[in-house]
Amino acid sequence: VLDSAGSGPDSKIVQGIQQAVIDGADIISLSLGGSGDEDDATSLAVDEATRQGVIVIVAAGNDGPNTETLYAPASSRTAITVGASDDSGNIASFSSRGYTAQENLKPDILAPGVSITSTVKGGGYATWDGTSMATPLVAGVAALMLQENISWKNQTTIKSMLKNTAIDKGYNIITQGAGFIDAYQAANAKAYAYPTFLDLGHDLASVNFW
């Protein structure tokens, strides 16, 4: 849905999400973002995909450390929104923070997105930083979770299990979400609590309820 420079219109992103649903995708990983809020077309496309049973994981964006820097489709009400950390779970300075434009809590979880080395088109390797690097790691963990138990295949279950098993790194909710991803615990979880957080307003944004 994006060109060689990494750009593309919202309409193409929406079409890509819709086609993935039609093709029977279990998981959609979106390492992209633009402007807009929960009611943007790309956010609504994510919400519709999750309603149809697809797990959708979206990069939070790289506009930190300022708060209220989460835009569509990371601002989607149902997306699993991923912030970036180093390998130890320490927040990356660039990782976007909540709240969203409509004051919903985001991101949902942190995953490694600093100095990530991978293959690149045309051969060879490159090392990059970004929430776009963290997002496919969470998609991989979600795939492991579905491999363990396909009956978990809905957004609420996967999101809740990821958040219930995350490691609290001591940041507030709008910085870390539930915390740093724990792949082993998430893939081996047997039960989860829902809702994972109760939002009691800005002053209590760092209080979490399990």
Secondary structure, 3 states (H helix, E strand, C coil): CCCCCCCCCHHHHHHHHHHHHHCCCCEEEECCCCCCCCCCHHHHHHHHHHHCCCEEEEECCCCCCCCCCCCCCCCCCCCEEEEEECCCCCECCCCCCCCCCCCCCCCCEEEECCCEEEECCCCCEEEECCHHHHHHHHHHHHHHHHHHCHHHCCHHHHHHHHHHCCECCCCCHHHHCCCECCHHHHHCCCCCCCCCCCCCCHHHCCCCCC
